Amino acid sequence: MEPIPSLSDQSPPPPVHVAIIMDGNGRWARARGLPRIAGHRQGAEAVRETINNSVDLGISYLTLYGFSVENWKRPQNEITDLMGLLRLYLRKEIQELDEKDVRIRFIGQRDRLAPDIVELINDAEARTESNTTLELIVAMSYGARQEITMAARHLAKKAVAGTIEPDAIDEDLVVRHLETAGIPDPDLVIRTSGEKRVSNFLLWQLAYAELVFIDTLWPEFSREDLEEAIHEFHRRERRYGAIGG
Protein backbone atom coordinates (compact mmCIF):
# COMPACT_ATOMS: atom_id res chain seq x y z
CA MET A 1 0.00 0.00 0.00
CA GLU A 2 1.32 3.43 -0.91
CA PRO A 3 1.91 5.81 2.01
CA ILE A 4 -0.78 8.38 2.63
CA PRO A 5 0.51 11.89 2.01
CA SER A 6 0.38 14.20 5.00
CA LEU A 7 -1.59 17.42 4.84
CA SER A 8 0.71 20.37 4.28
CA ASP A 9 0.64 24.05 3.59
CA GLN A 10 0.25 23.18 -0.10
CA SER A 11 -2.84 21.04 0.52
CA PRO A 12 -6.34 22.39 -0.03
CA PRO A 13 -7.88 23.78 3.16
CA PRO A 14 -9.56 21.19 5.37
CA PRO A 15 -13.34 20.89 5.43
CA VAL A 16 -14.84 23.54 7.68
CA HIS A 17 -17.01 21.07 9.58
CA VAL A 18 -16.16 17.42 10.19
CA ALA A 19 -18.68 15.14 11.93
CA ILE A 20 -17.77 11.69 13.23
CA ILE A 21 -19.96 8.74 14.15
CA MET A 22 -17.72 7.05 16.71
CA ASP A 23 -18.37 3.32 16.44
CA GLY A 24 -16.56 0.18 17.52
CA ASN A 25 -15.71 0.60 21.21
CA GLY A 26 -17.47 -2.63 22.17
CA ARG A 27 -15.90 -4.65 19.36
CA TRP A 28 -12.45 -3.30 20.23
CA ALA A 29 -12.89 -4.47 23.83
CA ARG A 30 -14.40 -7.83 22.88
CA ALA A 31 -11.51 -8.61 20.53
CA ARG A 32 -9.15 -8.20 23.51
CA GLY A 33 -11.27 -10.10 26.02
CA LEU A 34 -12.00 -6.90 27.93
CA PRO A 35 -15.28 -5.49 29.33
CA ARG A 36 -17.07 -2.96 27.13
CA ILE A 37 -16.19 -0.12 29.51
CA ALA A 38 -12.52 -0.65 28.58
CA GLY A 39 -13.44 0.10 24.97
CA HIS A 40 -15.29 3.24 26.01
CA ARG A 41 -12.28 4.39 28.07
CA GLN A 42 -9.98 3.88 25.11
CA GLY A 43 -12.54 5.63 22.93
CA ALA A 44 -12.30 8.65 25.23
CA GLU A 45 -8.56 8.75 24.51
CA ALA A 46 -9.36 8.74 20.78
CA VAL A 47 -11.67 11.70 21.38
CA ARG A 48 -8.86 13.64 23.02
CA GLU A 49 -6.45 12.91 20.16
CA THR A 50 -9.03 13.73 17.50
CA ILE A 51 -9.73 17.11 19.07
CA ASN A 52 -6.00 17.89 19.16
CA ASN A 53 -5.55 16.75 15.57
CA SER A 54 -8.54 18.81 14.43
CA VAL A 55 -6.98 21.91 15.98
CA ASP A 56 -3.64 21.14 14.31
CA LEU A 57 -5.27 20.60 10.91
CA GLY A 58 -7.29 23.81 11.03
CA ILE A 59 -10.77 22.29 11.21
CA SER A 60 -13.24 24.87 12.52
CA TYR A 61 -16.12 22.65 13.66
CA LEU A 62 -15.99 19.07 14.93
CA THR A 63 -19.16 17.19 15.84
CA LEU A 64 -18.89 13.88 17.70
CA TYR A 65 -21.82 11.49 18.04
CA GLY A 66 -21.34 10.49 21.65
CA PHE A 67 -24.61 8.87 22.74
CA SER A 68 -27.84 8.47 20.78
CA VAL A 69 -31.41 8.36 22.05
CA GLU A 70 -31.40 4.72 20.97
CA ASN A 71 -28.43 4.05 23.26
CA TRP A 72 -30.74 4.44 26.28
CA LYS A 73 -31.90 0.90 25.40
CA ARG A 74 -28.49 -0.52 26.33
CA PRO A 75 -27.97 -2.46 29.59
CA GLN A 76 -28.20 -0.20 32.62
CA ASN A 77 -24.70 -1.05 33.83
CA GLU A 78 -23.21 0.09 30.51
CA ILE A 79 -25.21 3.32 30.60
CA THR A 80 -24.01 3.93 34.16
CA ASP A 81 -20.41 3.40 33.06
CA LEU A 82 -20.81 5.74 30.08
CA MET A 83 -22.34 8.48 32.20
CA GLY A 84 -19.51 8.07 34.68
CA LEU A 85 -17.01 8.58 31.87
CA LEU A 86 -18.90 11.68 30.74
CA ARG A 87 -18.76 13.12 34.27
CA LEU A 88 -15.03 12.42 34.43
CA TYR A 89 -14.43 14.02 31.04
CA LEU A 90 -16.37 17.16 31.93
CA ARG A 91 -14.48 17.53 35.21
CA LYS A 92 -10.97 16.83 33.93
CA GLU A 93 -10.79 17.90 30.29
CA ILE A 94 -12.55 21.27 30.15
CA GLN A 95 -9.55 23.21 31.41
CA GLU A 96 -7.38 21.75 28.64
CA LEU A 97 -10.05 22.50 26.02
CA ASP A 98 -10.26 26.05 27.30
CA GLU A 99 -6.49 26.45 27.13
CA LYS A 100 -6.54 25.22 23.52
CA ASP A 101 -9.22 27.82 22.69
CA VAL A 102 -11.83 25.11 22.02
CA ARG A 103 -15.48 25.92 22.53
CA ILE A 104 -17.66 22.97 23.56
CA ARG A 105 -21.37 22.77 22.89
CA PHE A 106 -23.83 19.93 23.49
CA ILE A 107 -26.90 18.99 21.46
CA GLY A 108 -29.48 16.42 22.46
CA GLN A 109 -32.14 15.74 25.08
CA ARG A 110 -30.62 17.10 28.28
CA ASP A 111 -33.74 16.35 30.27
CA ARG A 112 -32.84 12.65 30.09
CA LEU A 113 -29.44 13.26 31.67
CA ALA A 114 -28.78 13.37 35.41
CA PRO A 115 -29.02 16.87 36.93
CA ASP A 116 -25.35 16.93 37.94
CA ILE A 117 -24.32 16.09 34.36
CA VAL A 118 -26.52 18.88 33.01
CA GLU A 119 -24.87 21.28 35.46
CA LEU A 120 -21.41 20.18 34.31
CA ILE A 121 -22.46 20.64 30.68
CA ASN A 122 -23.81 24.11 31.36
CA ASP A 123 -20.62 25.09 33.17
CA ALA A 124 -18.42 23.74 30.36
CA GLU A 125 -20.39 25.61 27.71
CA ALA A 126 -20.30 28.86 29.69
CA ARG A 127 -16.57 28.56 30.43
CA THR A 128 -15.58 28.01 26.79
CA GLU A 129 -18.20 30.19 25.11
CA SER A 130 -15.76 32.84 23.85
CA ASN A 131 -13.23 30.37 22.38
CA THR A 132 -12.84 30.44 18.60
CA THR A 133 -10.12 28.07 17.36
CA LEU A 134 -12.38 25.01 17.22
CA GLU A 135 -16.04 24.53 18.05
CA LEU A 136 -16.62 21.05 19.43
CA ILE A 137 -20.23 19.90 19.23
CA VAL A 138 -21.05 16.77 21.25
CA ALA A 139 -24.27 14.97 20.35
CA MET A 140 -25.36 13.43 23.66
CA SER A 141 -28.74 11.75 24.09
CA TYR A 142 -29.29 12.94 20.54
CA GLY A 143 -31.56 11.81 17.74
CA ALA A 144 -32.05 13.61 14.43
CA ARG A 145 -35.69 12.58 14.01
CA GLN A 146 -36.39 13.85 17.51
CA GLU A 147 -34.59 17.12 16.74
CA ILE A 148 -36.64 17.70 13.57
CA THR A 149 -39.84 16.78 15.40
CA MET A 150 -39.11 19.35 18.13
CA ALA A 151 -38.40 22.03 15.51
CA ALA A 152 -41.71 21.25 13.81
CA ARG A 153 -43.52 21.38 17.15
CA HIS A 154 -42.04 24.79 18.01
CA LEU A 155 -43.00 26.17 14.62
CA ALA A 156 -46.52 24.75 14.90
CA LYS A 157 -46.97 26.41 18.31
CA LYS A 158 -45.85 29.75 16.88
CA ALA A 159 -48.25 29.38 13.95
CA VAL A 160 -51.15 28.58 16.28
CA ALA A 161 -50.23 31.56 18.46
CA GLY A 162 -50.20 33.77 15.39
CA THR A 163 -46.58 34.87 15.75
CA ILE A 164 -45.69 33.42 12.36
CA GLU A 165 -47.71 32.67 9.24
CA PRO A 166 -47.66 29.04 8.08
CA ASP A 167 -46.64 30.17 4.61
CA ALA A 168 -43.59 31.87 6.14
CA ILE A 169 -42.14 28.54 7.21
CA ASP A 170 -39.27 27.79 4.86
CA GLU A 171 -35.97 25.92 5.08
CA ASP A 172 -34.16 28.87 6.66
CA LEU A 173 -36.77 29.14 9.40
CA VAL A 174 -36.58 25.43 10.11
CA VAL A 175 -32.78 25.64 10.35
CA ARG A 176 -33.07 28.39 12.94
CA HIS A 177 -35.16 26.06 15.10
CA LEU A 178 -32.73 23.14 14.98
CA GLU A 179 -30.28 22.54 17.79
CA THR A 180 -27.43 23.30 15.42
CA ALA A 181 -28.68 26.80 14.61
CA GLY A 182 -25.70 29.02 13.82
CA ILE A 183 -23.42 26.06 12.98
CA PRO A 184 -22.59 25.34 9.33
CA ASP A 185 -23.70 21.96 8.02
CA PRO A 186 -21.04 19.23 8.05
CA ASP A 187 -18.91 18.99 4.92
CA LEU A 188 -17.48 15.59 5.80
CA VAL A 189 -18.96 12.77 7.88
CA ILE A 190 -16.75 9.89 8.99
CA ARG A 191 -18.07 6.64 10.45
CA THR A 192 -15.66 4.18 11.97
CA SER A 193 -15.86 0.37 12.38
CA GLY A 194 -16.96 -0.50 8.85
CA GLU A 195 -20.67 0.14 9.35
CA LYS A 196 -22.28 2.09 6.50
CA ARG A 197 -25.26 3.97 7.87
CA VAL A 198 -25.90 7.32 9.57
CA SER A 199 -27.93 5.99 12.53
CA ASN A 200 -30.30 8.93 13.11
CA PHE A 201 -27.43 11.44 13.10
CA LEU A 202 -27.96 15.01 11.81
CA LEU A 203 -30.39 13.88 9.12
CA TRP A 204 -31.31 17.43 8.07
CA GLN A 205 -27.76 18.75 8.23
CA LEU A 206 -26.19 15.91 6.20
CA ALA A 207 -28.14 16.70 3.03
CA TYR A 208 -24.98 17.46 1.04
CA ALA A 209 -22.23 16.07 3.25
CA GLU A 210 -19.60 13.71 1.88
CA LEU A 211 -19.73 10.36 3.70
CA VAL A 212 -16.58 8.36 4.37
CA PHE A 213 -16.80 4.93 5.99
CA ILE A 214 -13.64 3.36 7.38
CA ASP A 215 -12.95 -0.03 8.93
CA THR A 216 -10.90 1.32 11.84
CA LEU A 217 -12.57 0.83 15.23
CA TRP A 218 -13.02 4.11 17.07
CA PRO A 219 -10.49 3.43 19.89
CA GLU A 220 -7.81 3.06 17.19
CA PHE A 221 -8.83 6.13 15.16
CA SER A 222 -5.64 8.03 14.38
CA ARG A 223 -4.44 11.23 12.77
CA GLU A 224 -3.65 9.14 9.68
CA ASP A 225 -7.30 8.01 9.51
CA LEU A 226 -8.49 11.61 9.82
CA GLU A 227 -6.08 12.86 7.18
CA GLU A 228 -6.98 10.07 4.76
CA ALA A 229 -10.70 10.89 5.17
CA ILE A 230 -9.89 14.54 4.39
CA HIS A 231 -7.90 13.48 1.33
CA GLU A 232 -10.90 11.43 0.20
CA PHE A 233 -13.09 14.50 0.73
CA HIS A 234 -10.81 16.55 -1.53
CA ARG A 235 -10.89 13.86 -4.22
CA ARG A 236 -14.65 14.21 -4.59
CA GLU A 237 -16.53 16.74 -6.67
CA ARG A 238 -19.24 18.44 -4.64
CA ARG A 239 -22.04 19.43 -7.04
CA TYR A 240 -24.97 20.10 -4.68
CA GLY A 241 -27.37 18.71 -7.27
CA ALA A 242 -25.85 20.60 -10.22
CA ILE A 243 -23.95 19.18 -13.18
CA GLY A 244 -20.26 18.64 -12.61
CA GLY A 245 -17.46 20.12 -14.63
C-alpha positions as CSV (number, residue, x, y, z in Angstrom):
1,M,0.0,0.0,0.0
2,E,1.3,3.4,-0.9
3,P,1.9,5.8,2.0
4,I,-0.8,8.4,2.6
5,P,0.5,11.9,2.0
6,S,0.4,14.2,5.0
7,L,-1.6,17.4,4.8
8,S,0.7,20.4,4.3
9,D,0.6,24.1,3.6
10,Q,0.2,23.2,-0.1
11,S,-2.8,21.0,0.5
12,P,-6.3,22.4,0.0
13,P,-7.9,23.8,3.2
14,P,-9.6,21.2,5.4
15,P,-13.3,20.9,5.4
16,V,-14.8,23.5,7.7
17,H,-17.0,21.1,9.6
18,V,-16.2,17.4,10.2
19,A,-18.7,15.1,11.9
20,I,-17.8,11.7,13.2
21,I,-20.0,8.7,14.2
22,M,-17.7,7.1,16.7
23,D,-18.4,3.3,16.4
24,G,-16.6,0.2,17.5
25,N,-15.7,0.6,21.2
26,G,-17.5,-2.6,22.2
27,R,-15.9,-4.7,19.4
28,W,-12.4,-3.3,20.2
29,A,-12.9,-4.5,23.8
30,R,-14.4,-7.8,22.9
31,A,-11.5,-8.6,20.5
32,R,-9.2,-8.2,23.5
33,G,-11.3,-10.1,26.0
34,L,-12.0,-6.9,27.9
35,P,-15.3,-5.5,29.3
36,R,-17.1,-3.0,27.1
37,I,-16.2,-0.1,29.5
38,A,-12.5,-0.6,28.6
39,G,-13.4,0.1,25.0
40,H,-15.3,3.2,26.0
41,R,-12.3,4.4,28.1
42,Q,-10.0,3.9,25.1
43,G,-12.5,5.6,22.9
44,A,-12.3,8.7,25.2
45,E,-8.6,8.8,24.5
46,A,-9.4,8.7,20.8
47,V,-11.7,11.7,21.4
48,R,-8.9,13.6,23.0
49,E,-6.5,12.9,20.2
50,T,-9.0,13.7,17.5
51,I,-9.7,17.1,19.1
52,N,-6.0,17.9,19.2
53,N,-5.6,16.7,15.6
54,S,-8.5,18.8,14.4
55,V,-7.0,21.9,16.0
56,D,-3.6,21.1,14.3
57,L,-5.3,20.6,10.9
58,G,-7.3,23.8,11.0
59,I,-10.8,22.3,11.2
60,S,-13.2,24.9,12.5
61,Y,-16.1,22.6,13.7
62,L,-16.0,19.1,14.9
63,T,-19.2,17.2,15.8
64,L,-18.9,13.9,17.7
65,Y,-21.8,11.5,18.0
66,G,-21.3,10.5,21.6
67,F,-24.6,8.9,22.7
68,S,-27.8,8.5,20.8
69,V,-31.4,8.4,22.0
70,E,-31.4,4.7,21.0
71,N,-28.4,4.1,23.3
72,W,-30.7,4.4,26.3
73,K,-31.9,0.9,25.4
74,R,-28.5,-0.5,26.3
75,P,-28.0,-2.5,29.6
76,Q,-28.2,-0.2,32.6
77,N,-24.7,-1.0,33.8
78,E,-23.2,0.1,30.5
79,I,-25.2,3.3,30.6
80,T,-24.0,3.9,34.2
81,D,-20.4,3.4,33.1
82,L,-20.8,5.7,30.1
83,M,-22.3,8.5,32.2
84,G,-19.5,8.1,34.7
85,L,-17.0,8.6,31.9
86,L,-18.9,11.7,30.7
87,R,-18.8,13.1,34.3
88,L,-15.0,12.4,34.4
89,Y,-14.4,14.0,31.0
90,L,-16.4,17.2,31.9
91,R,-14.5,17.5,35.2
92,K,-11.0,16.8,33.9
93,E,-10.8,17.9,30.3
94,I,-12.5,21.3,30.1
95,Q,-9.5,23.2,31.4
96,E,-7.4,21.8,28.6
97,L,-10.0,22.5,26.0
98,D,-10.3,26.1,27.3
99,E,-6.5,26.4,27.1
100,K,-6.5,25.2,23.5
101,D,-9.2,27.8,22.7
102,V,-11.8,25.1,22.0
103,R,-15.5,25.9,22.5
104,I,-17.7,23.0,23.6
105,R,-21.4,22.8,22.9
106,F,-23.8,19.9,23.5
107,I,-26.9,19.0,21.5
108,G,-29.5,16.4,22.5
109,Q,-32.1,15.7,25.1
110,R,-30.6,17.1,28.3
111,D,-33.7,16.3,30.3
112,R,-32.8,12.6,30.1
113,L,-29.4,13.3,31.7
114,A,-28.8,13.4,35.4
115,P,-29.0,16.9,36.9
116,D,-25.4,16.9,37.9
117,I,-24.3,16.1,34.4
118,V,-26.5,18.9,33.0
119,E,-24.9,21.3,35.5
120,L,-21.4,20.2,34.3
121,I,-22.5,20.6,30.7
122,N,-23.8,24.1,31.4
123,D,-20.6,25.1,33.2
124,A,-18.4,23.7,30.4
125,E,-20.4,25.6,27.7
126,A,-20.3,28.9,29.7
127,R,-16.6,28.6,30.4
128,T,-15.6,28.0,26.8
129,E,-18.2,30.2,25.1
130,S,-15.8,32.8,23.8
131,N,-13.2,30.4,22.4
132,T,-12.8,30.4,18.6
133,T,-10.1,28.1,17.4
134,L,-12.4,25.0,17.2
135,E,-16.0,24.5,18.0
136,L,-16.6,21.1,19.4
137,I,-20.2,19.9,19.2
138,V,-21.0,16.8,21.2
139,A,-24.3,15.0,20.4
140,M,-25.4,13.4,23.7
141,S,-28.7,11.8,24.1
142,Y,-29.3,12.9,20.5
143,G,-31.6,11.8,17.7
144,A,-32.0,13.6,14.4
145,R,-35.7,12.6,14.0
146,Q,-36.4,13.9,17.5
147,E,-34.6,17.1,16.7
148,I,-36.6,17.7,13.6
149,T,-39.8,16.8,15.4
150,M,-39.1,19.3,18.1
151,A,-38.4,22.0,15.5
152,A,-41.7,21.3,13.8
153,R,-43.5,21.4,17.1
154,H,-42.0,24.8,18.0
155,L,-43.0,26.2,14.6
156,A,-46.5,24.8,14.9
157,K,-47.0,26.4,18.3
158,K,-45.9,29.7,16.9
159,A,-48.2,29.4,14.0
160,V,-51.2,28.6,16.3
161,A,-50.2,31.6,18.5
162,G,-50.2,33.8,15.4
163,T,-46.6,34.9,15.8
164,I,-45.7,33.4,12.4
165,E,-47.7,32.7,9.2
166,P,-47.7,29.0,8.1
167,D,-46.6,30.2,4.6
168,A,-43.6,31.9,6.1
169,I,-42.1,28.5,7.2
170,D,-39.3,27.8,4.9
171,E,-36.0,25.9,5.1
172,D,-34.2,28.9,6.7
173,L,-36.8,29.1,9.4
174,V,-36.6,25.4,10.1
175,V,-32.8,25.6,10.3
176,R,-33.1,28.4,12.9
177,H,-35.2,26.1,15.1
178,L,-32.7,23.1,15.0
179,E,-30.3,22.5,17.8
180,T,-27.4,23.3,15.4
181,A,-28.7,26.8,14.6
182,G,-25.7,29.0,13.8
183,I,-23.4,26.1,13.0
184,P,-22.6,25.3,9.3
185,D,-23.7,22.0,8.0
186,P,-21.0,19.2,8.1
187,D,-18.9,19.0,4.9
188,L,-17.5,15.6,5.8
189,V,-19.0,12.8,7.9
190,I,-16.8,9.9,9.0
191,R,-18.1,6.6,10.4
192,T,-15.7,4.2,12.0
193,S,-15.9,0.4,12.4
194,G,-17.0,-0.5,8.9
195,E,-20.7,0.1,9.4
196,K,-22.3,2.1,6.5
197,R,-25.3,4.0,7.9
198,V,-25.9,7.3,9.6
199,S,-27.9,6.0,12.5
200,N,-30.3,8.9,13.1
201,F,-27.4,11.4,13.1
202,L,-28.0,15.0,11.8
203,L,-30.4,13.9,9.1
204,W,-31.3,17.4,8.1
205,Q,-27.8,18.8,8.2
206,L,-26.2,15.9,6.2
207,A,-28.1,16.7,3.0
208,Y,-25.0,17.5,1.0
209,A,-22.2,16.1,3.2
210,E,-19.6,13.7,1.9
211,L,-19.7,10.4,3.7
212,V,-16.6,8.4,4.4
213,F,-16.8,4.9,6.0
214,I,-13.6,3.4,7.4
215,D,-12.9,0.0,8.9
216,T,-10.9,1.3,11.8
217,L,-12.6,0.8,15.2
218,W,-13.0,4.1,17.1
219,P,-10.5,3.4,19.9
220,E,-7.8,3.1,17.2
221,F,-8.8,6.1,15.2
222,S,-5.6,8.0,14.4
223,R,-4.4,11.2,12.8
224,E,-3.6,9.1,9.7
225,D,-7.3,8.0,9.5
226,L,-8.5,11.6,9.8
227,E,-6.1,12.9,7.2
228,E,-7.0,10.1,4.8
229,A,-10.7,10.9,5.2
230,I,-9.9,14.5,4.4
231,H,-7.9,13.5,1.3
232,E,-10.9,11.4,0.2
233,F,-13.1,14.5,0.7
234,H,-10.8,16.6,-1.5
235,R,-10.9,13.9,-4.2
236,R,-14.6,14.2,-4.6
237,E,-16.5,16.7,-6.7
238,R,-19.2,18.4,-4.6
239,R,-22.0,19.4,-7.0
240,Y,-25.0,20.1,-4.7
241,G,-27.4,18.7,-7.3
242,A,-25.9,20.6,-10.2
243,I,-24.0,19.2,-13.2
244,G,-20.3,18.6,-12.6
245,G,-17.5,20.1,-14.6
